[in-house]
Each structure stands twice: as C-alpha cells, then as structure tokens.
Amino acid sequence: MHRPPDLDFPPLSTRTALFEPKFLTITRTDNETFEKVSPFVIKKVIDFTCGGEVESCNKNRNGTLLIKTKGANQAYRLLKLTKFHNFTVSVTEHETLNFSKGVIYSNELRNIDELDILNELKSQKVTNIEKIRIMKNNILQESGLITVTFGSTTLPETLMIGYERVRVRPHIPRPLKCRNCLKFGHPTKFCRSPKTCSNCSAEAHTTEDTECDKPKFFINCKYDINNQFNHSPLDKTCPAFIKQKEITTIKTLQKVDHKTATRIYNMRHIHQSTPYSKITSTNQPTTTVSEAQKTASTQAPTSTSTNRQLRSYTDIMDHQPTTSSKRTVIEEMETEISSDSTTTLPKKKMTESDHGSKSGHGVSYSITTDTRIIKTALLPAHSSIFTAEVAAIYAACDYAVSQKKRFVICSDSLSSLQSIANISNQSFYTARIRDILNSHQSYHKRRDSSFARTHYRHCNQ
C-alpha cells in the first residue's frame, strides 16, 4: 500500500470549518467501477489515507465512491489520493452536497444587481445568489425573495444585509420531474422513454402549432384508486405532484436520501393497500358492510387472550345492541359528554371505534362507524397488540380531522391512552397523535380533549 499523502494540502473550493463534514467523490481513471472492489480493501485504503475512519462511505450507482469526512483535515488528505490499491483514481468534491441553499427576503435589494450583492456577501460564505422574479401584468418583476447558496453544509439562521439582519429559510426545490416522459424521479437527460403528451399522457402526437383535444389524463395517478387522474400532468393540484413535494420537503429539512424520505412519507400517510383487481375493474358498486365483513373475517380471525377478548372485524360489524344493564363504551361516552356542561355535541355526530386484533395471520386494526368500515389495515406479524391499538387511534384521529367535523373516538386500550398522555413517549404513533391534536387546536378556537378510563375522547367546535 502506498504512503499517505503529505501535508501540502490543495485548497478547497470553499472555506471549511475544521470539524465540518465534507463530501468527496472517488472515481477510477481506468474506465472501471468500484462494483467488484472488496469493501475491506476500500476501508483499509480510506482509513489509512485519512488517518482514521470517515463518517460514511457508499457506492454510487455509477460505480464511484461517495465519502463523507468528519472534517476538513480528512478531506485535504483524500484530495491528494491518486492511487487506490492497484489502480489509479481521482478525488473531487461533490458538486451539490457541500453546499446549502436558503431563501431570504429583503425589500432593500430589489434594485441592486446580483453580482454586486454576491461580492458584498462573499465574506459570509455566500457562493451564489439568484433573485426570484414573478410575472405580474405580463411584466417580470422582482419579488424581494432571493435564493442564496452557501459554501457550507450547515445553513445559517440569519444573514447580515448591511446592518439589517434577515432570516434564512431552507430552500425547498421543486420535485424532480422529467420533461420528456413527465414522470417523477429522474432528469430528462437520463430518460429512455418516448416523449409524452403534456395533456393526455400518451406518446407525443402534436406539434407546436396544434393542441391535444383528448381528455386530460395523468398516468402517475392511474394506479391510486383514491386519486383522480383526469387532469393534466402539469396540474399543480395533482396528488402525485403534492406527494413528491412533501417527499422533497422531508429530504431537505431532515437531510435524508430519497428512499428514507419516501419511507417517512408512507409512515405519515398510512392507508389500506388497494388490490390490483379493484383498480382495473370498472363500474363496480361500492363495497357494502356484508362484503367488508367477509374480507375482514378472512384477513383477521378472532383471537382471545387471558387478559381480555380481542375482537375481529366480524365481531365488530355483527355487534348488536345489548339488552343487559351493562352499557357499551359508546353509550358511556355519550352519557359522559352529555353531562359535561362545557361541551355540547351536535345532534348529528360522527362516532368512530378503533379496534386492534392479533391472530395467526398477523396483527391488524380497523376503524368502524355504526354502519360501515372506514379503514382496515394489516401490520407486520411481529407487531404487538399494543401497536395495533395505538395505530388504530392514530388512523382514527387522522381520518376524523380530515372530515372537518366534530367527532368521538372510542378505544378500550388503557395502556395506549396512557402512552399518548405521556409526553416523554416519543414513539411514532403517539407523537403523530399529539401532533394532530396540537395542529387541530391551533386551527380551531375551541377544543375539548380528555382521557377517560376506557376510551379516548376528542371534541371540538
């Protein structure tokens, strides 16, 4: 193995703090990739060159290595690397990951040239600026918003414009969308699909002088039965576009890759998967309660426990009003609410029940009303009944808030309610439930929420 590089460091493109991470790319110069290079050899060479372990090292799809160093010292050493084991390499700084983008607003900079602004802000690690202009009365005008690029991986909170201190907000880029096939996730230069019509999503069949007269259609929304796909691919209200915007926001704010951001998005938007046969079918009647019972009963059979009865979907839907003196949870709920002088429920209210069950087929939960099943979902087989109960409460809250009506959510899991009430519990479902309640409270002027012994209640004006 070759000697480590000397300390005659080449200058970096930006001034880097001593302990600020730096992203570097290692590329083979013999037209080969790192695909077949042993990971043990990669670790030994990098650790020996840097004098210790780096923050991370990943193989890119194009066969290069992406290195994240722990500081400037390791970055300087890696930039001098020319030989990697028994082949030559070149090390360069990553084109985008070593920079951060923010947006500022300053009315004082409207009539100042961009180059003059950049020269004045270079001392604050600003490498590029771009004014955001808007079209108003068919005239392109400055909006006062400026996109600022910093030569640092950490975005500063403020920026000094003369003696004025302005706040720097994270810049959320537009979702990556191909202009050729109009699909998300790849740029135009890597697209292998034929050019697509921007109106009907079919293969391009118009010229610059003609317009498409076919019905609007967007293929990205075709396989989601909950979305409407009879809109143009350029429509900003497209559900697929809104989804990609949220994923891009997660990537920017939480500084994760696209795969991780998509997983976080899917956890936030839990929904029942739709079978392909249901998507491709046309003119099918709405699922009735009896059909839902059959489907649910095959998915989640009843299972019992020594502590309590775990009810399946069939038990929930076949439930008949009891004739005994013992009242149901919903009846107790309605009695308590009616006796509460501070809360008045409307005559027509929504009452939802959430239930979790566990059997040999896995863990599942359902949300039901008095007449129909709202949602059913299966969780991983290793999940506990506690997870199913909390997931059901979260899904019920999310659904009820989306209806913009007053609602009652009933649950018979005391441990779930205790975990939600415990602020120190920061698990995914409990934290999301509290987020829903907090956002709902800020939207409405009045809110009444409380925990009871056998149920969870949330009522609002």
C-alpha positions in Angstrom: 0.0 0.0 0.0 1.3 3.4 -0.9 2.4 6.1 1.6 -0.2 8.5 2.9 -0.2 11.9 1.2 2.0 14.7 2.5 0.6 17.7 4.3 0.9 20.1 1.3 -2.9 20.3 1.1 -4.6 21.7 -2.0 -7.0 24.5 -1.5 -10.7 23.6 -1.1 -13.3 25.4 -3.3 -14.9 26.8 -0.1 -13.6 27.8 3.3 -14.4 24.8 5.5 -14.5 24.8 9.3 -12.2 22.3 11.0 -14.9 19.9 12.0 -17.4 20.5 9.3 -18.1 17.4 7.2 -17.1 17.4 3.5 -18.4 15.2 0.7 -15.9 13.8 -1.8 -16.3 11.6 -4.9 -13.6 9.0 -5.8 -13.6 7.9 -9.4 -11.4 5.2 -11.1 -9.4 6.6 -14.1 -9.2 3.2 -15.9 -12.8 3.3 -17.0 -13.7 0.7 -14.4 -16.0 0.9 -11.4 -15.8 0.0 -7.7 -18.5 -2.6 -8.1 -16.1 -5.6 -7.8 -13.7 -4.0 -5.4 -13.6 -5.6 -1.9 -15.2 -3.5 0.8 -12.4 -4.5 3.1 -9.8 -3.0 0.7 -11.9 0.2 0.4 -12.0 0.6 4.2 -8.3 -0.1 4.6 -7.2 2.4 1.9 -9.5 5.2 3.1 -8.8 4.7 6.8 -5.0 4.7 6.1 -5.2 7.8 3.9 -7.4 9.8 6.3 -5.6 8.6 9.5 -8.9 7.2 10.9 -12.4 6.2 10.0 -14.6 8.6 7.9 -18.2 9.4 8.6 -19.6 7.2 5.8 -18.6 5.6 2.5 -21.2 4.5 -0.1 -21.0 3.1 -3.6 -23.0 5.2 -6.1 -25.0 3.7 -9.0 -22.4 5.0 -11.5 -19.7 3.0 -9.8 -18.0 5.8 -7.9 -17.5 6.2 -4.1 -19.2 8.9 -2.1 -17.2 9.8 1.0 -18.4 11.9 3.9 -15.4 13.0 6.0 -15.5 14.1 9.6 -13.7 17.3 9.0 -11.5 19.4 6.7 -8.3 17.5 7.6 -9.6 14.2 6.2 -10.9 16.0 3.1 -7.5 17.5 2.5 -5.8 14.1 2.7 -8.3 12.4 0.4 -7.9 15.1 -2.3 -4.2 14.1 -2.6 -5.1 10.4 -3.2 -4.1 9.3 -6.7 -3.6 5.5 -6.3 -6.1 3.2 -4.7 -4.7 -0.3 -4.1 -3.6 -1.4 -7.6 -5.3 1.2 -9.8 -5.4 4.9 -10.1 -8.2 7.2 -9.0 -9.2 10.9 -9.0 -10.8 12.6 -6.0 -13.1 15.6 -6.4 -15.5 17.5 -4.2 -19.2 16.6 -4.7 -21.0 19.1 -6.9 -24.0 19.7 -4.7 -23.7 18.1 -1.2 -21.1 20.5 0.0 -23.4 23.4 -0.4 -26.7 24.5 1.2 -29.4 26.7 -0.2 -31.7 29.1 1.6 -34.2 31.8 0.8 -34.1 35.4 2.2 -36.5 38.3 1.8 -35.1 41.8 1.6 -37.0 44.7 0.0 -33.8 46.8 0.1 -32.2 44.6 -2.5 -34.8 44.9 -5.3 -32.9 47.4 -7.4 -29.3 46.1 -6.7 -27.5 44.0 -9.3 -27.0 40.3 -8.3 -23.2 40.5 -8.9 -22.9 43.4 -6.5 -24.9 41.6 -3.9 -22.7 38.5 -4.3 -19.5 40.5 -3.9 -20.7 42.0 -0.7 -21.9 38.7 0.8 -18.8 36.6 0.0 -17.4 37.2 3.4 -20.4 35.3 4.8 -19.7 32.1 2.8 -22.2 33.0 0.1 -21.2 31.5 -3.3 -24.1 32.3 -5.5 -27.4 34.3 -5.4 -30.4 34.3 -7.7 -33.4 36.7 -7.5 -36.8 35.1 -7.7 -39.0 37.0 -10.1 -42.7 36.8 -10.7 -44.9 37.6 -13.7 -47.3 40.4 -12.9 -49.4 42.1 -15.5 -47.3 40.4 -18.2 -44.2 42.0 -16.7 -41.4 40.1 -15.0 -40.9 41.8 -11.6 -38.7 41.2 -8.6 -40.5 39.7 -5.6 -37.9 40.6 -3.0 -37.1 36.9 -2.5 -33.5 35.8 -3.2 -32.2 32.2 -3.3 -28.8 32.2 -1.6 -26.2 29.4 -1.9 -23.8 28.9 1.0 -20.4 27.1 0.7 -21.2 25.1 3.8 -23.3 22.0 4.6 -24.9 23.9 7.5 -27.5 26.6 6.7 -27.0 29.7 8.8 -30.1 31.0 10.6 -29.5 34.7 9.7 -27.7 36.8 7.1 -26.4 40.3 7.5 -27.5 42.7 4.7 -25.6 45.8 5.7 -26.9 46.5 9.3 -30.1 44.6 8.6 -30.3 41.0 9.9 -32.6 38.8 7.7 -33.8 35.3 8.4 -32.6 32.5 6.2 -35.3 29.8 5.4 -34.5 26.4 3.9 -34.9 26.3 0.1 -37.3 23.6 -0.9 -36.6 22.7 -4.6 -39.3 21.5 -7.0 -39.8 17.8 -7.3 -37.5 16.2 -9.9 -39.7 15.6 -13.0 -38.7 14.5 -16.4 -39.7 16.9 -19.2 -39.7 14.1 -21.7 -41.9 11.4 -20.2 -43.4 13.7 -17.5 -42.7 11.2 -14.7 -41.0 11.9 -11.4 -37.7 10.7 -10.1 -35.2 11.2 -13.0 -33.9 14.1 -15.1 -34.5 14.4 -18.8 -31.0 13.6 -19.9 -31.3 10.0 -18.4 -34.8 9.3 -19.8 -35.2 6.4 -22.1 -38.9 6.7 -22.7 -40.6 8.3 -25.7 -41.8 11.9 -25.5 -45.2 12.2 -23.8 -48.1 14.5 -24.5 -48.5 17.1 -21.7 -52.3 16.8 -21.9 -53.3 13.1 -22.3 -50.0 11.4 -21.2 -50.0 9.4 -24.5 -47.0 9.3 -26.8 -46.4 12.8 -28.3 -48.8 13.3 -31.2 -49.0 17.1 -31.6 -46.8 19.9 -33.0 -46.0 23.4 -31.8 -49.0 24.7 -33.8 -51.5 22.1 -32.7 -53.1 21.3 -29.4 -54.2 17.9 -28.0 -58.0 17.6 -28.0 -58.1 14.3 -26.0 -59.4 14.1 -22.4 -56.8 15.1 -19.7 -55.1 12.1 -18.2 -52.0 11.7 -15.9 -50.5 8.2 -15.8 -48.8 8.8 -12.4 -52.1 8.9 -10.7 -53.6 5.9 -12.6 -52.8 3.2 -10.1 -54.1 5.0 -7.0 -57.8 4.4 -6.7 -58.1 7.2 -4.1 -56.8 9.8 -6.6 -58.4 11.4 -9.6 -56.2 11.0 -12.7 -58.4 13.0 -15.2 -56.1 16.1 -15.0 -53.1 17.4 -16.9 -49.6 16.2 -16.0 -48.8 19.9 -15.5 -51.5 20.4 -12.9 -50.1 21.6 -9.6 -53.0 20.2 -7.7 -52.1 16.7 -8.9 -52.0 14.3 -5.9 -48.8 12.7 -7.2 -47.2 16.2 -7.5 -48.3 17.1 -4.0 -46.8 13.8 -2.7 -43.5 14.4 -4.4 -43.4 17.9 -2.9 -43.8 16.6 0.6 -41.1 13.9 0.0 -38.8 16.7 -1.3 -39.5 18.8 1.8 -38.7 15.8 4.1 -35.4 15.3 2.2 -34.4 18.9 2.6 -35.4 19.5 6.2 -34.4 16.2 7.6 -31.3 15.8 5.3 -32.0 12.2 4.2 -31.9 10.4 0.9 -35.0 9.9 -1.3 -35.6 6.3 -0.2 -35.6 7.3 3.5 -37.8 10.3 2.8 -40.3 8.1 0.9 -40.4 5.7 3.9 -41.1 8.6 6.3 -43.9 9.8 4.0 -45.5 6.4 3.9 -45.4 6.2 7.6 -47.2 9.5 7.9 -49.9 8.6 5.4 -51.0 5.1 6.4 -53.6 3.8 4.2 -55.0 0.4 3.2 -53.4 -1.1 0.1 -55.7 -1.5 -2.9 -55.7 -4.7 -4.8 -54.9 -4.5 -8.5 -58.1 -6.2 -9.4 -60.1 -3.4 -7.7 -58.1 -0.8 -9.6 -58.6 -2.4 -13.0 -62.3 -3.1 -12.5 -64.8 -0.6 -13.8 -68.4 0.3 -12.8 -68.2 -1.7 -9.6 -70.7 -1.0 -6.8 -69.5 0.5 -3.5 -68.4 -2.2 -1.0 -71.2 -3.0 1.4 -70.9 -3.8 5.0 -71.5 -7.5 4.4 -68.7 -7.7 1.7 -66.4 -5.9 4.1 -67.2 -8.4 6.8 -66.3 -11.3 4.5 -63.0 -9.7 3.5 -62.1 -8.7 7.1 -63.0 -12.1 8.6 -60.6 -13.8 6.2 -57.8 -11.4 7.0 -58.1 -11.2 10.7 -59.8 -14.1 12.6 -60.8 -13.7 16.2 -58.1 -14.4 18.8 -58.5 -14.4 22.6 -56.2 -13.5 25.4 -56.1 -14.3 29.1 -56.5 -10.7 29.9 -59.3 -9.6 27.5 -61.2 -10.5 24.4 -59.5 -9.3 21.2 -62.3 -8.7 18.7 -62.0 -9.2 14.9 -63.7 -7.2 12.2 -66.6 -9.7 12.1 -67.3 -9.3 15.8 -67.3 -5.5 15.4 -69.7 -5.4 12.5 -72.0 -8.1 13.8 -72.3 -6.3 17.1 -76.0 -5.9 18.2 -77.3 -3.5 20.9 -77.1 -5.2 24.2 -80.2 -5.8 26.3 -78.4 -6.2 29.6 -78.0 -3.5 32.1 -74.3 -3.1 31.2 -73.8 -0.2 28.9 -71.4 -0.2 25.9 -68.4 2.0 25.8 -70.1 4.3 23.2 -73.1 4.7 25.4 -71.0 5.5 28.4 -69.2 8.0 26.2 -72.3 9.7 25.1 -73.6 9.9 28.7 -70.4 11.5 30.0 -70.3 14.0 27.2 -74.0 15.0 27.7 -73.3 15.5 31.4 -70.4 17.8 30.6 -71.6 21.4 30.8 -68.6 22.8 28.9 -69.1 20.6 25.8 -72.2 20.5 23.6 -72.2 17.8 20.9 -74.2 18.3 17.8 -77.3 16.2 17.2 -75.6 14.6 14.1 -72.2 13.5 15.2 -69.7 11.0 13.9 -68.8 8.2 16.2 -65.8 6.0 15.3 -64.4 3.0 17.1 -60.9 1.7 16.7 -60.0 -1.9 17.3 -56.9 -4.0 17.1 -56.6 -7.7 16.9 -53.9 -10.3 16.7 -54.1 -13.8 15.3 -52.0 -16.3 13.4 -52.4 -14.3 10.3 -50.8 -11.2 11.8 -51.7 -8.0 13.6 -54.5 -5.8 12.2 -56.7 -2.9 13.1 -59.9 -1.4 11.9 -61.9 1.8 12.2 -65.6 1.5 12.0 -68.8 3.6 12.5 -72.2 2.4 13.3 -72.9 1.5 9.7 -69.7 0.8 7.8 -66.0 0.0 8.0 -63.9 3.1 7.3 -60.5 1.5 7.1 -58.8 -1.8 7.8 -55.0 -2.4 7.7 -52.6 -5.2 8.4 -49.4 -4.6 10.4 -46.2 -6.7 10.4 -46.6 -10.0 12.1 -44.1 -9.2 14.7 -46.1 -6.2 15.9 -47.8 -6.3 19.3 -51.5 -5.8 20.0 -50.5 -2.5 21.7 -49.0 -1.3 18.4 -52.3 -2.2 16.7 -54.3 -0.2 19.2 -52.1 2.9 19.0 -52.1 2.7 15.2 -55.9 2.5 15.2 -56.2 5.6 17.4 -53.8 7.4 15.1 -55.6 6.4 11.9 -59.0 7.3 13.5 -57.7 10.8 14.5 -56.2 11.4 11.1 -59.5 10.4 9.4 -61.7 12.3 11.7 -59.7 15.5 11.4 -59.8 15.2 7.6 -63.6 15.2 7.7 -63.6 18.7 9.4 -66.4 17.6 11.8 -66.9 17.1 15.5 -66.0 13.5 16.3 -65.8 10.9 19.1 -63.1 8.3 19.0 -63.5 5.3 21.3 -60.8 2.8 22.4 -60.7 0.1 25.0 -56.9 0.1 25.4 -55.9 1.9 28.6 -52.2 1.3 28.0 -52.5 3.1 24.6 -54.2 6.1 26.2 -51.6 6.3 28.9 -48.7 6.2 26.4 -50.4 9.1 24.4 -50.8 11.1 27.6 -47.2 10.6 28.5 -45.3 13.5 26.8 -41.9 11.8 27.2 -43.1 8.9 25.0 -41.9 9.9 21.5 -42.8 6.7 19.6 -44.0 7.3 16.0 -47.7 6.8 16.5 -48.0 8.6 19.9 -46.0 11.5 18.7 -48.1 11.8 15.5 -51.4 11.7 17.5 -50.2 14.6 19.7 -49.1 16.5 16.5 -52.6 16.0 15.1 -54.2 17.3 18.3 -51.9 20.3 18.5 -52.4 21.3 14.9 -56.2 20.8 15.3 -56.1 23.0 18.4 -54.3 25.8 16.6 -56.8 25.7 13.7 -59.9 25.8 15.9 -60.6 28.5 18.5 -62.0 26.0 21.0 -61.1 22.4 21.7 -62.0 20.0 24.4 -60.0 16.8 24.7 -59.7 14.4 27.7 -58.7 10.9 28.6 -61.1 8.5 30.3 -60.7 5.1 31.9 -61.8 3.1 28.9 -61.9 5.5 26.0 -60.3 8.4 24.3 -62.4 11.5 23.6 -61.7 14.5 21.3 -64.5 17.0 20.7 -64.1 20.4 19.1 -66.3 23.3 17.9 
